[in-house]
Amino acid sequence: MDMGATPRAWTRSPLELAEKQLPSKRQLEIILSKLKILETPTLRLEQYPVSPEAAAELLYMAGFEHDDLEGRIIDLGTGTGRLAIGAVLMSPAHIVGVDVDARALELARENAKTAGVKVKWVQSTIDELDGTYDTVIMNPPYGTRTIHADTRFLDKAFQLAPITYSIHKASTRTFLARYVHKSNRRIAEARTMSLKIPHLYTFHTRRWKSIEVDLCRIVT
């Protein structure tokens, strides 16, 4: 398990990138940085956007290093669609983005048009979801406002697919490892990076705040 303080360096030749027809990680970051986020998010839903850097790192881990963005992919709590849209840019797979907030999905649809990709957007709570997918990708609520919100997302992810890519606060690392083990899963890989959060709520006192997060690949 890679728990270094920075994302692991991963270099590929330009030929390998061309063969897989993938944007470079930096190109992916730039595209994702141009997508809109909610300017007035709902605190109860913990609508903290995943940064372009963290999204690109997670998607490269999934789509380039492990080929896990093949088949049917679902993004739980997609928000304005940054992970789902990035997944389409990394793979021709069937991507579904799910969120309970109609405002967020409206922006997600606009963002998909901006990026020139197609995603199936679904307005739903995670409790109403069923079906079978190959991989779940998600930036779930951290559970700081609604207790156990993060574990509810994990439970649903484990129900839907054998592979989950998920972002969690590094401070919950020990709890997460125990919960995953109790769920008969294992964290096959994790890497730590700084996630920049913009000023979104009235209690934010700085223009940007950085928190340490773990990008996790969880498997059966």
N, CA, C and O of each residue as an XYZ file, in Angstrom:
880
protein
N       0.848     -1.187      0.000
C       0.000      0.000      0.000
C       0.885      1.239      0.000
O       1.731      1.400      0.880
N       0.693      2.114     -0.982
C       1.509      3.306     -1.111
C       0.869      4.447     -0.340
O      -0.151      4.985     -0.772
N       1.451      4.830      0.801
C       0.896      5.893      1.624
C       1.871      7.059      1.714
O       1.951      7.718      2.751
N       2.615      7.323      0.639
C       3.564      8.416      0.652
C       2.876      9.757      0.759
O       1.659      9.853      0.596
N       3.647     10.789      1.033
C       3.072     12.111      1.241
C       2.646     12.768     -0.064
O       1.859     13.715     -0.062
N       3.166     12.266     -1.174
C       2.801     12.826     -2.469
C       2.401     11.699     -3.399
O       2.771     10.549     -3.158
N       1.641     11.999     -4.478
C       1.264     10.953     -5.411
C       2.494     10.286     -5.998
O       3.507     10.941     -6.244
N       2.405      9.004     -6.217
C       3.508      8.263     -6.787
C       3.754      8.703     -8.222
O       2.813      8.835     -9.004
N       5.007      8.927     -8.567
C       5.326      9.278     -9.942
C       5.053      8.084    -10.846
O       5.363      6.944    -10.501
N       4.473      8.359    -11.997
C       4.148      7.277    -12.924
C       4.433      7.788    -14.321
O       3.727      8.665    -14.819
N       5.443      7.258    -14.948
C       5.841      7.757    -16.254
C       5.582      6.710    -17.310
O       5.850      5.525    -17.116
N       5.054      7.171    -18.438
C       4.828      6.323    -19.595
C       5.362      7.052    -20.819
O       5.424      8.282    -20.844
N       5.740      6.299    -21.815
C       6.245      6.916    -23.027
C       5.105      7.546    -23.805
O       3.959      7.120    -23.661
N       5.389      8.558    -24.633
C       4.353      9.146    -25.474
C       3.684      8.112    -26.366
O       2.499      8.239    -26.675
N       4.434      7.074    -26.791
C       3.857      6.034    -27.630
C       2.770      5.276    -26.891
O       1.720      4.986    -27.464
N       3.009      4.946    -25.602
C       2.002      4.240    -24.823
C       0.743      5.084    -24.647
O      -0.373      4.570    -24.719
N       0.930      6.378    -24.418
C      -0.222      7.273    -24.293
C      -1.014      7.303    -25.589
O      -2.245      7.267    -25.577
N      -0.294      7.370    -26.716
C      -0.960      7.433    -28.012
C      -1.709      6.143    -28.310
O      -2.813      6.167    -28.853
N      -1.096      5.011    -27.947
C      -1.744      3.721    -28.209
C      -3.046      3.605    -27.431
O      -4.018      3.045    -27.938
N      -3.080      4.122    -26.217
C      -4.302      4.072    -25.419
C      -5.217      5.266    -25.701
O      -6.329      5.345    -25.178
N      -4.726      6.205    -26.546
C      -5.495      7.387    -26.922
C      -5.963      8.162    -25.691
O      -7.124      8.554    -25.580
N      -5.032      8.366    -24.785
C      -5.342      9.057    -23.543
C      -4.736     10.449    -23.523
O      -3.658     10.665    -24.076
N      -5.422     11.396    -22.887
C      -4.771     12.675    -22.625
C      -3.699     12.461    -21.563
O      -3.787     11.521    -20.774
N      -2.707     13.312    -21.540
C      -1.745     13.231    -20.445
C      -2.446     13.652    -19.163
O      -3.520     14.253    -19.202
N      -1.837     13.334    -18.029
C      -2.451     13.706    -16.755
C      -2.601     15.221    -16.663
O      -3.615     15.721    -16.174
N      -1.591     15.949    -17.135
C      -1.657     17.408    -17.089
C      -2.773     17.925    -18.002
O      -3.495     18.852    -17.634
N      -2.915     17.334    -19.183
C      -4.005     17.736    -20.076
C      -5.360     17.483    -19.434
O      -6.278     18.292    -19.564
N      -5.481     16.352    -18.740
C      -6.731     16.029    -18.068
C      -7.026     17.047    -16.967
O      -8.167     17.486    -16.822
N      -6.015     17.423    -16.195
C      -6.187     18.437    -15.154
C      -6.699     19.748    -15.752
O      -7.607     20.373    -15.203
N      -6.122     20.156    -16.863
C      -6.499     21.424    -17.489
C      -7.954     21.382    -17.944
O      -8.700     22.337    -17.723
N      -8.360     20.289    -18.573
C      -9.750     20.152    -19.024
C     -10.702     20.205    -17.832
O     -11.705     20.918    -17.862
N     -10.385     19.452    -16.792
C     -11.261     19.382    -15.621
C     -11.309     20.703    -14.859
O     -12.311     21.015    -14.216
N     -10.231     21.478    -14.930
C     -10.201     22.771    -14.232
C     -11.147     23.779    -14.863
O     -11.513     24.763    -14.220
N     -11.549     23.557    -16.098
C     -12.436     24.480    -16.805
C     -13.912     24.192    -16.545
O     -14.779     24.944    -16.989
N     -14.201     23.098    -15.824
C     -15.584     22.734    -15.537
C     -16.105     23.522    -14.343
O     -15.363     23.808    -13.403
N     -17.373     23.865    -14.387
C     -17.980     24.682    -13.338
C     -18.274     23.858    -12.085
O     -18.516     22.653    -12.153
N     -18.245     24.542    -10.939
C     -18.650     23.932     -9.671
C     -19.797     24.757     -9.096
O     -20.039     25.883     -9.532
N     -20.494     24.199     -8.128
C     -21.583     24.930     -7.484
C     -21.027     26.105     -6.695
O     -20.120     25.938     -5.880
N     -21.566     27.286     -6.934
C     -21.120     28.463     -6.201
C     -21.800     28.572     -4.840
O     -21.268     29.200     -3.925
N     -22.983     27.958     -4.708
C     -23.703     27.953     -3.418
C     -24.071     26.521     -3.056
O     -25.241     26.147     -3.132
N     -23.090     25.718     -2.664
C     -23.336     24.308     -2.348
C     -24.139     24.147     -1.057
O     -24.236     25.069     -0.247
N     -24.703     22.969     -0.889
C     -25.488     22.647      0.306
C     -24.588     21.973      1.332
O     -24.047     20.895      1.083
N     -24.430     22.613      2.489
C     -23.515     22.091      3.497
C     -23.941     20.718      3.987
O     -23.097     19.855      4.226
N     -25.242     20.509      4.138
C     -25.745     19.224      4.632
C     -25.286     18.063      3.749
O     -25.064     16.956      4.239
N     -25.147     18.317      2.450
C     -24.725     17.280      1.508
C     -23.206     17.193      1.376
O     -22.685     16.348      0.648
N     -22.500     18.078      2.091
C     -21.028     18.103      2.037
C     -20.540     18.163      0.594
O     -19.752     17.330      0.147
N     -21.029     19.168     -0.119
C     -20.708     19.290     -1.543
C     -19.364     19.977     -1.751
O     -19.290     21.094     -2.263
N     -18.310     19.288     -1.347
C     -16.958     19.762     -1.585
C     -16.472     19.190     -2.912
O     -16.418     17.969     -3.058
N     -16.116     20.027     -3.885
C     -15.708     19.502     -5.188
C     -14.333     18.847     -5.127
O     -13.450     19.295     -4.395
N     -14.168     17.789     -5.901
C     -12.848     17.189     -6.037
C     -12.021     18.114     -6.918
O     -12.507     18.601     -7.939
N     -10.790     18.355     -6.535
C      -9.938     19.260     -7.315
C      -9.551     18.602     -8.636
O      -9.554     17.374     -8.730
N      -9.216     19.394     -9.665
C      -8.762     18.815    -10.937
C      -7.554     17.901    -10.757
O      -7.442     16.871    -11.421
N      -6.646     18.287     -9.849
C      -5.436     17.493     -9.626
C      -5.763     16.135     -9.011
O      -5.252     15.105     -9.452
N      -6.625     16.141     -7.981
C      -6.989     14.875     -7.332
C      -7.814     14.004     -8.274
O      -7.647     12.785     -8.304
N      -8.696     14.624     -9.033
C      -9.513     13.865     -9.987
C      -8.634     13.205    -11.037
O      -8.808     12.026    -11.344
N      -7.695     13.955    -11.587
C      -6.808     13.405    -12.609
C      -5.952     12.277    -12.047
O      -5.737     11.265    -12.714
N      -5.463     12.449    -10.819
C      -4.644     11.404    -10.191
C      -5.452     10.115    -10.007
O      -4.978      9.026    -10.328
N      -6.668     10.251     -9.489
C      -7.519      9.078     -9.266
C      -7.860      8.397    -10.580
O      -7.808      7.171    -10.677
N      -8.209      9.182    -11.590
C      -8.601      8.613    -12.875
C      -7.424      7.974    -13.607
O      -7.591      6.976    -14.307
N      -6.244      8.548    -13.443
C      -5.073      7.919    -14.064
C      -4.730      6.609    -13.366
O      -4.336      5.633    -14.005
N      -4.885      6.605    -12.051
C      -4.685      5.357    -11.315
C      -5.640      4.281    -11.832
O      -5.247      3.138    -12.064
N      -6.901      4.673    -12.007
C      -7.923      3.712    -12.411
C      -7.822      3.319    -13.878
O      -7.862      2.136    -14.218
N      -7.691      4.312    -14.738
C      -7.795      4.034    -16.171
C      -6.508      3.681    -16.861
O      -6.521      2.980    -17.873
N      -5.377      4.154    -16.331
C      -4.103      3.931    -17.013
C      -3.249      2.886    -16.327
O      -2.644      2.036    -16.980
N      -3.202      2.953    -15.009
C      -2.352      2.023    -14.278
C      -3.013      0.668    -14.067
O      -2.320     -0.343    -13.953
N      -4.350      0.630    -14.012
C      -5.042     -0.621    -13.713
C      -6.110     -1.031    -14.727
O      -6.716     -2.092    -14.580
N      -6.351     -0.216    -15.747
C      -7.382     -0.539    -16.746
C      -8.733     -0.848    -16.104
O      -9.439     -1.757    -16.540
N      -9.088     -0.096    -15.077
C     -10.350     -0.330    -14.370
C     -11.497      0.553    -14.861
O     -12.593      0.510    -14.302
N     -11.256      1.342    -15.888
C     -12.333      2.165    -16.442
C     -12.884      1.537    -17.714
O     -13.151      2.232    -18.694
N     -13.050      0.242    -17.691
C     -13.618     -0.494    -18.818
C     -14.989     -1.020    -18.411
O     -15.221     -1.323    -17.241
N     -15.895     -1.127    -19.380
C     -17.208     -1.690    -19.092
C     -18.174     -0.648    -18.563
O     -18.310      0.432    -19.138
N     -18.850     -0.973    -17.462
C     -19.869     -0.100    -16.873
C     -19.301      0.573    -15.616
O     -18.891     -0.097    -14.668
N     -19.287      1.899    -15.631
C     -18.693      2.679    -14.550
C     -19.768      3.582    -13.962
O     -20.563      4.158    -14.705
N     -19.804      3.715    -12.645
C     -20.759      4.613    -11.999
C     -20.034      5.528    -11.019
O     -19.178      5.092    -10.249
N     -20.398      6.804    -11.069
C     -19.838      7.818    -10.180
C     -20.915      8.191     -9.173
O     -21.914      8.817     -9.527
N     -20.713      7.808     -7.924
C     -21.694      8.076     -6.871
C     -21.451      9.452     -6.263
O     -20.322      9.787     -5.904
N     -22.521     10.254     -6.146
C     -22.368     11.611     -5.647
C     -21.542     12.439     -6.610
O     -20.597     13.118     -6.209
N     -21.898     12.382     -7.871
C     -21.083     12.977     -8.936
C     -20.962     14.487     -8.844
O     -20.011     15.064     -9.370
N     -21.925     15.144     -8.174
C     -21.860     16.599     -8.094
C     -21.988     17.220     -9.470
O     -22.936     16.925    -10.199
N     -21.051     18.071     -9.832
C     -21.094     18.707    -11.150
C     -20.333     17.910    -12.203
O     -20.065     18.406    -13.298
N     -19.988     16.670    -11.860
C     -19.553     15.717    -12.879
C     -18.086     15.612    -13.191
O     -17.717     15.009    -14.199
N     -17.231     16.182    -12.358
C     -15.809     16.209    -12.706
C     -15.214     14.815    -12.869
O     -14.488     14.577    -13.833
N     -15.500     13.883    -11.953
C     -14.956     12.526    -12.078
C     -15.578     11.777    -13.250
O     -14.867     11.124    -14.014
N     -16.892     11.866    -13.399
C     -17.574     11.138    -14.481
C     -17.099     11.612    -15.849
O     -16.838     10.801    -16.738
N     -16.990     12.917    -16.014
C     -16.539     13.471    -17.288
C     -15.092     13.079    -17.557
O     -14.736     12.722    -18.680
N     -14.267     13.145    -16.529
C     -12.881     12.722    -16.693
C     -12.768     11.254    -17.061
O     -11.894     10.871    -17.839
N     -13.649     10.430    -16.507
C     -13.629      8.999    -16.818
C     -13.928      8.760    -18.288
O     -13.322      7.888    -18.910
N     -14.864      9.532    -18.851
C     -15.170      9.393    -20.280
C     -13.960      9.783    -21.122
O     -13.679      9.148    -22.139
N     -13.253     10.813    -20.706
C     -12.063     11.232    -21.442
C     -10.961     10.178    -21.394
O     -10.104     10.124    -22.276
N     -10.990      9.336    -20.351
C      -9.982      8.287    -20.204
C     -10.382      6.977    -20.852
O      -9.531      6.120    -21.089
N     -11.679      6.806    -21.145
C     -12.150      5.488    -21.584
C     -13.462      5.622    -22.339
O     -14.251      6.523    -22.055
N     -13.705      4.732    -23.300
C     -14.990      4.733    -24.009
C     -16.080      3.977    -23.263
O     -17.113      3.644    -23.845
N     -15.863      3.706    -21.990
C     -16.813      2.913    -21.213
C     -18.142      3.650    -21.046
O     -18.245      4.852    -21.291
N     -19.153      2.890    -20.621
C     -20.471      3.452    -20.321
C     -20.406      4.062    -18.923
O     -20.220      3.344    -17.941
N     -20.558      5.392    -18.830
C     -20.399      6.097    -17.568
C     -21.746      6.637    -17.096
O     -22.479      7.267    -17.859
N     -22.059      6.381    -15.823
C     -23.266      6.911    -15.206
C     -22.847      7.806    -14.040
O     -22.038      7.412    -13.200
N     -23.410      9.018    -14.002
C     -23.155      9.935    -12.896
C     -24.423     10.139    -12.093
O     -25.454     10.519    -12.649
N     -24.361      9.892    -10.790
C     -25.556      9.932     -9.941
C     -25.404     10.996     -8.861
O     -24.370     11.082     -8.198
N     -26.454     11.808     -8.693
C     -26.464     12.759     -7.588
C     -27.898     13.051     -7.200
O     -28.809     12.931     -8.021
N     -28.099     13.433     -5.949
C     -29.435     13.725     -5.453
C     -29.837     15.169     -5.769
O     -31.021     15.505     -5.748
N     -28.850     16.016     -6.060
C     -29.086     17.447     -6.220
C     -29.309     17.813     -7.685
O     -28.414     17.647     -8.514
N     -30.504     18.310     -8.002
C     -30.840     18.689     -9.378
C     -29.963     19.838     -9.872
O     -29.606     19.884    -11.049
N     -29.614     20.772     -8.973
C     -28.768     21.902     -9.377
C     -27.391     21.427     -9.822
O     -26.843     21.911    -10.812
N     -26.843     20.477     -9.081
C     -25.525     19.956     -9.431
C     -25.568     19.243    -10.778
O     -24.665     19.401    -11.600
N     -26.613     18.464    -11.000
C     -26.725     17.724    -12.261
C     -26.931     18.654    -13.447
O     -26.481     18.357    -14.554
N     -27.605     19.774    -13.227
C     -27.765     20.748    -14.304
C     -26.404     21.267    -14.753
O     -26.140     21.397    -15.948
N     -25.543     21.561    -13.779
C     -24.187     21.995    -14.106
C     -23.372     20.858    -14.718
O     -22.546     21.091    -15.601
N     -23.602     19.631    -14.253
C     -22.887     18.474    -14.802
C     -23.196     18.318    -16.294
O     -22.301     18.051    -17.096
N     -24.450     18.486    -16.652
C     -24.833     18.393    -18.071
C     -24.147     19.491    -18.884
O     -23.669     19.251    -19.993
N     -24.108     20.686    -18.322
C     -23.428     21.799    -18.997
C     -21.937     21.509    -19.124
O     -21.338     21.768    -20.168
N     -21.344     20.978    -18.076
C     -19.917     20.645    -18.111
C     -19.606     19.571    -19.141
O     -18.580     19.636    -19.817
N     -20.488     18.581    -19.265
C     -20.273     17.522    -20.252
C     -20.270     18.096    -21.668
O     -19.476     17.677    -22.510
N     -21.150     19.045    -21.922
C     -21.176     19.699    -23.239
C     -19.887     20.473    -23.472
O     -19.334     20.464    -24.571
N     -19.415     21.143    -22.421
C     -18.164     21.889    -22.527
C     -17.005     20.969    -22.869
O     -16.144     21.316    -23.677
N     -16.987     19.791    -22.249
C     -15.906     18.827    -22.469
C     -16.113     17.987    -23.719
O     -15.202     17.280    -24.150
N     -17.309     18.057    -24.308
C     -17.591     17.299    -25.528
C     -17.753     15.812    -25.294
O     -17.354     15.002    -26.130
N     -18.342     15.446    -24.154
C     -18.509     14.021    -23.843
C     -19.963     13.734    -23.483
O     -20.751     14.641    -23.214
N     -20.290     12.448    -23.486
C     -21.632     12.017    -23.118
C     -21.577     11.176    -21.849
O     -20.792     10.233    -21.742
N     -22.417     11.532    -20.902
C     -22.548     10.798    -19.643
C     -24.034     10.617    -19.379
O     -24.829     11.506    -19.684
N     -24.417      9.485    -18.822
C     -25.804      9.297    -18.402
C     -25.947      9.855    -16.990
O     -25.359      9.325    -16.047
N     -26.722     10.920    -16.845
C     -26.908     11.550    -15.547
C     -28.203     11.066    -14.912
O     -29.242     11.015    -15.571
N     -28.141     10.715    -13.645
C     -29.298     10.178    -12.925
C     -29.469     10.933    -11.620
O     -28.535     11.021    -10.823
N     -30.669     11.486    -11.395
C     -30.958     12.107    -10.113
C     -31.574     11.070     -9.193
O     -32.666     10.565     -9.454
N     -30.868     10.756     -8.115
C     -31.319      9.695     -7.215
C     -30.507      9.732     -5.934
O     -29.371     10.206     -5.925
N     -31.087      9.234     -4.857
C     -30.296      8.946     -3.674
C     -29.548      7.640     -3.935
O     -29.949      6.848     -4.789
N     -28.474      7.423     -3.205
C     -27.736      6.184     -3.430
C     -28.541      4.965     -2.978
O     -28.332      3.863     -3.484
N     -29.456      5.157     -2.029
C     -30.243      4.032     -1.516
C     -31.146      3.425     -2.585
O     -31.508      2.251     -2.510
N     -31.505      4.231     -3.578
C     -32.411      3.760     -4.616
C     -31.693      3.052     -5.756
O     -32.343      2.532     -6.663
N     -30.381      3.023     -5.725
C     -29.613      2.455     -6.830
C     -29.481      0.947     -6.704
O     -29.370      0.398     -5.607
N     -29.496      0.295     -7.856
C     -29.177     -1.127     -7.907
C     -28.509     -1.400     -9.246
O     -28.224     -0.471    -10.001
N     -28.264     -2.648     -9.537
C     -27.612     -3.002    -10.793
C     -26.204     -3.510    -10.556
O     -25.747     -3.640     -9.421
N     -25.530     -3.792    -11.658
C     -24.174     -4.336    -11.609
C     -23.252     -3.478    -12.467
O     -23.556     -3.173    -13.620
N     -22.133     -3.100    -11.887
C     -21.144     -2.274    -12.580
C     -19.764     -2.901    -12.429
O     -19.550     -3.764    -11.578
N     -18.848     -2.463    -13.254
C     -17.479     -2.976    -13.162
C     -16.650     -2.197    -12.147
O     -15.827     -2.768    -11.432
N     -16.880     -0.879    -12.093
C     -16.102     -0.040    -11.193
C     -16.949      1.123    -10.691
O     -17.734      1.705    -11.439
N     -16.777      1.450     -9.419
C     -17.349      2.667     -8.834
C     -16.223      3.675     -8.661
O     -15.138      3.327     -8.194
N     -16.480      4.929     -9.037
C     -15.573      6.022     -8.722
C     -16.358      7.038     -7.899
O     -17.537      7.265     -8.172
N     -15.734      7.650     -6.904
C     -16.506      8.591     -6.097
C     -15.621      9.451     -5.201
O     -14.542      9.053     -4.763
N     -16.138     10.649     -4.955
C     -15.609     11.549     -3.935
C     -16.747     11.717     -2.929
O     -17.486     12.699     -2.992
N     -16.894     10.770     -2.003
C     -18.078     10.747     -1.137
C     -18.028     11.822     -0.056
O     -16.973     12.406      0.190
N     -19.164     12.086      0.592
C     -19.141     12.966      1.768
C     -18.168     12.392      2.799
O     -18.027     11.175      2.915
N     -17.505     13.266      3.540
C     -16.516     12.805      4.502
C     -17.136     12.400      5.831
O     -16.444     11.879      6.706
N     -18.444     12.638      5.990
C     -19.115     12.258      7.226
C     -18.919     13.237      8.354
O     -19.156     12.898      9.514
N     -18.487     14.459      8.038
C     -18.267     15.462      9.080
C     -19.555     16.183      9.460
O     -19.671     16.688     10.577
N     -20.517     16.239      8.554
C     -21.793     16.904      8.822
C     -22.918     15.907      9.058
O     -23.786     16.126      9.903
N     -22.897     14.815      8.312
C     -23.877     13.749      8.495
C     -23.131     12.486      8.861
O     -22.412     11.926      8.033
N     -23.294     12.032     10.092
C     -22.526     10.891     10.574
C     -22.773      9.653      9.709
O     -23.907      9.353      9.337
N     -21.707      8.957      9.406
C     -21.717      7.719      8.626
C     -22.088      7.932      7.155
O     -22.369      6.962      6.450
N     -22.093      9.173      6.683
C     -22.380      9.402      5.264
C     -21.341      8.720      4.391
O     -21.670      8.192      3.329
N     -20.085      8.729      4.832
C     -19.031      8.096      4.042
C     -19.202      6.586      3.970
O     -18.981      5.989      2.916
N     -19.591      5.962      5.074
C     -19.737      4.505      5.062
C     -20.979      4.068      4.275
O     -20.999      2.976      3.707
N     -22.009      4.914      4.240
C     -23.184      4.608      3.414
C     -22.785      4.542      1.950
O     -23.244      3.665      1.217
N     -21.941      5.453      1.526
C     -21.472      5.442      0.144
C     -20.599      4.219     -0.115
O     -20.698      3.597     -1.173
N     -19.750      3.873      0.841
C     -18.912      2.681      0.674
C     -19.759      1.420      0.577
O     -19.509      0.566     -0.274
N     -20.755      1.302      1.441
C     -21.623      0.120      1.404
C     -22.292     -0.017      0.045
O     -22.356     -1.112     -0.514
N     -22.791      1.096     -0.486
C     -23.454      1.037     -1.787
C     -22.454      0.701     -2.894
O     -22.760     -0.075     -3.799
N     -21.269      1.283     -2.819
C     -20.242      0.986     -3.817
C     -19.903     -0.503     -3.820
O     -19.784     -1.111     -4.883
N     -19.747     -1.093     -2.627
C     -19.408     -2.510     -2.532
C     -20.537     -3.387     -3.062
O     -20.298     -4.483     -3.568
N     -21.768     -2.896     -2.942
C     -22.920     -3.638     -3.460
C     -22.959     -3.621     -4.983
O     -23.382     -4.591     -5.612
N     -22.516     -2.518     -5.569
C     -22.670     -2.323     -7.011
C     -21.534     -2.897     -7.848
O     -21.766     -3.320     -8.981
N     -20.310     -2.922     -7.318
C     -19.155     -3.275     -8.157
C     -18.049     -3.939     -7.346
O     -17.962     -3.734     -6.135
N     -17.202     -4.733     -8.001
C     -16.086     -5.383     -7.306
C     -14.901     -4.454     -7.057
O     -14.034     -4.764     -6.239
N     -14.855     -3.320     -7.753
C     -13.726     -2.391     -7.623
C     -14.268     -0.999     -7.330
O     -15.203     -0.534     -7.983
N     -13.675     -0.343     -6.349
C     -14.085      1.010     -5.963
C     -12.862      1.915     -5.878
O     -11.852      1.558     -5.271
N     -12.965      3.086     -6.493
C     -11.973      4.145     -6.316
C     -12.640      5.256     -5.536
O     -13.665      5.790     -5.960
N     -12.066      5.607     -4.401
C     -12.743      6.533     -3.500
C     -11.733      7.454     -2.813
O     -10.579      7.082     -2.602
N     -12.184      8.658     -2.468
C     -11.340      9.668     -1.849
C     -11.795      9.892     -0.408
O     -12.979     10.114     -0.154
N     -10.853      9.834      0.532
C     -11.194      9.966      1.953
C     -10.165     10.832      2.662
O      -9.002     10.882      2.261
N     -10.595     11.511      3.714
C      -9.665     12.304      4.511
C      -8.602     11.390      5.107
O      -8.914     10.331      5.652
N      -7.360     11.804      5.001
C      -6.264     10.977      5.511
C      -6.388     10.745      7.011
O      -5.905      9.736      7.526
N      -7.031     11.671      7.712
C      -7.180     11.520      9.158
C      -8.075     10.349      9.545
O      -8.066      9.918     10.698
N      -8.855      9.826      8.583
C      -9.734      8.685      8.858
C      -9.141      7.370      8.358
O      -9.843      6.363      8.274
N      -7.864      7.379      8.030
C      -7.216      6.232      7.390
C      -7.373      4.929      8.182
O      -7.702      3.889      7.611
N      -7.138      4.989      9.488
C      -7.232      3.778     10.304
C      -8.657      3.253     10.335
O      -8.887      2.053     10.184
N      -9.611      4.150     10.530
C     -11.015      3.743     10.526
C     -11.401      3.135      9.184
O     -12.079      2.109      9.132
N     -10.967      3.771      8.099
C     -11.307      3.272      6.765
C     -10.764      1.869      6.542
O     -11.474      1.001      6.034
N      -9.516      1.643      6.916
C      -8.912      0.324      6.727
C      -9.688     -0.747      7.492
O      -9.911     -1.843      6.980
N     -10.091     -0.427      8.706
C     -10.859     -1.394      9.500
C     -12.233     -1.644      8.888
O     -12.704     -2.781      8.849
N     -12.870     -0.582      8.413
C     -14.218     -0.724      7.836
C     -14.170     -1.542      6.553
O     -15.026     -2.395      6.319
N     -13.173     -1.279      5.733
C     -13.024     -2.033      4.482
C     -12.774     -3.506      4.777
O     -13.349     -4.377      4.124
N     -11.922     -3.786      5.754
C     -11.640     -5.175      6.128
C     -12.900     -5.862      6.655
O     -13.173     -7.015      6.320
N     -13.662     -5.148      7.478
C     -14.901     -5.702      8.015
C     -15.911     -5.992      6.908
O     -16.774     -6.859      7.054
N     -15.795     -5.261      5.803
C     -16.703     -5.447      4.661
C     -16.180     -6.493      3.690
O     -16.695     -6.624      2.579
N     -15.160     -7.239      4.102
C     -14.563     -8.291      3.269
C     -13.987     -7.741      1.974
O     -14.069     -8.369      0.918
N     -13.403     -6.554      2.081
C     -12.681     -5.944      0.967
C     -11.285     -5.613      1.452
O     -10.965     -5.783      2.629
N     -10.454     -5.139      0.533
C      -9.113     -4.723      0.935
C      -8.696     -3.499      0.129
O      -9.085     -3.334     -1.028
N      -7.905     -2.653      0.758
C      -7.349     -1.495      0.066
C      -6.093     -1.970     -0.654
O      -5.039     -2.154     -0.046
N      -6.230     -2.162     -1.954
C      -5.125     -2.689     -2.734
C      -4.056     -1.640     -2.993
O      -2.879     -1.962     -3.157
N      -4.475     -0.391     -3.028
C      -3.522      0.695     -3.246
C      -4.108      1.982     -2.698
O      -5.315      2.211     -2.775
N      -3.249      2.816     -2.146
C      -3.679      4.135     -1.683
C      -2.513      5.089     -1.795
O      -1.363      4.712     -1.569
N      -2.810      6.308     -2.141
C      -1.775      7.330     -2.175
C      -2.335      8.620     -1.605
O      -3.520      8.919     -1.752
N      -1.485      9.361     -0.967
C      -1.894     10.568     -0.262
C      -1.510     11.803     -1.051
O      -0.417     11.883     -1.614
N      -2.426     12.773     -1.088
C      -2.108     14.040     -1.719
C      -2.906     15.154     -1.054
O      -3.819     14.893     -0.270
N      -2.564     16.369     -1.365
C      -3.251     17.526     -0.814
C      -4.394     17.911     -1.753
O      -4.198     18.067     -2.958
N      -5.586     18.061     -1.184
C      -6.772     18.441     -1.948
C      -7.115     19.895     -1.619
O      -7.384     20.231     -0.466
N      -7.103     20.747     -2.632
C      -7.409     22.162     -2.433
C      -8.918     22.374     -2.531
O      -9.554     21.980     -3.508
N      -9.476     23.005     -1.498
C     -10.908     23.300     -1.452
C     -11.094     24.812     -1.509
O     -10.517     25.530     -0.692
N     -11.883     25.310     -2.452
C     -12.096     26.759     -2.542
C     -13.019     27.272     -1.442
O     -13.699     26.489     -0.779
N     -13.040     28.571     -1.254
C     -13.944     29.202     -0.294
C     -15.380     29.010     -0.785
O     -15.768     29.575     -1.808
N     -16.168     28.214     -0.059
C     -17.522     27.883     -0.491
C     -18.587     28.220      0.546
O     -19.717     28.560      0.198
N     -18.221     28.125      1.818
C     -19.196     28.310      2.887
C     -18.818     29.518      3.744
O     -17.666     29.950      3.756
N     -19.804     30.051      4.455
C     -19.581     31.264      5.234
C     -18.527     31.092      6.328
O     -17.866     32.055      6.715
N     -18.372     29.867      6.824
C     -17.391     29.652      7.891
C     -15.971     29.501      7.352
O     -15.024     29.433      8.134
N     -15.807     29.446      6.040
C     -14.468     29.404      5.462
C     -13.837     30.794      5.590
O     -14.443     31.797      5.211
N     -12.636     30.840      6.120
C     -11.971     32.122      6.354
C     -10.864     32.406      5.347
O     -10.326     33.513      5.306
N     -10.525     31.416      4.541
C      -9.470     31.600      3.550
C     -10.018     31.351      2.143
O     -11.033     30.680      1.958
N      -9.320     31.909      1.172
C      -9.735     31.701     -0.218
C      -9.620     30.231     -0.601
O     -10.467     29.702     -1.321
N      -8.573     29.577     -0.118
C      -8.360     28.153     -0.372
C      -7.958     27.468      0.924
O      -7.299     28.059      1.779
N      -8.362     26.223      1.052
C      -7.910     25.399      2.167
C      -7.450     24.060      1.615
O      -8.086     23.504      0.719
N      -6.371     23.550      2.135
C      -5.857     22.255      1.690
C      -6.031     21.218      2.785
O      -5.740     21.478      3.952
N      -6.508     20.038      2.401
C      -6.627     18.931      3.342
C      -5.927     17.709      2.735
O      -5.883     17.542      1.516
N      -5.395     16.881      3.592
C      -4.745     15.671      3.123
C      -5.797     14.587      2.896
O      -6.621     14.317      3.770
N      -5.760     13.981      1.736
C      -6.713     12.925      1.409
C      -5.977     11.690      0.897
O      -4.858     11.775      0.391
N      -6.631     10.549      1.042
C      -6.118      9.294      0.486
C      -6.979      8.901     -0.701
O      -8.205      8.841     -0.600
N      -6.331      8.633     -1.827
C      -7.009      8.115     -3.013
C      -6.877      6.598     -2.962
O      -5.770      6.065     -3.041
N      -7.993      5.909     -2.832
C      -7.948      4.476     -2.528
C      -8.525      3.615     -3.661
O      -9.556      3.939     -4.251
N      -7.836      2.527     -3.937
C      -8.354      1.482     -4.816
C      -8.733      0.301     -3.925
O      -7.874     -0.340     -3.320
N     -10.040      0.026     -3.858
C     -10.556     -1.005     -2.964
C     -11.116     -2.154     -3.800
O     -11.910     -1.937     -4.715
N     -10.704     -3.351     -3.484
C     -11.093     -4.509     -4.299
C     -11.608     -5.645     -3.412
O     -11.477     -5.611     -2.188
N     -12.196     -6.649     -4.062
C     -12.707     -7.806     -3.327
C     -11.554     -8.713     -2.928
O     -11.772     -9.747     -2.298
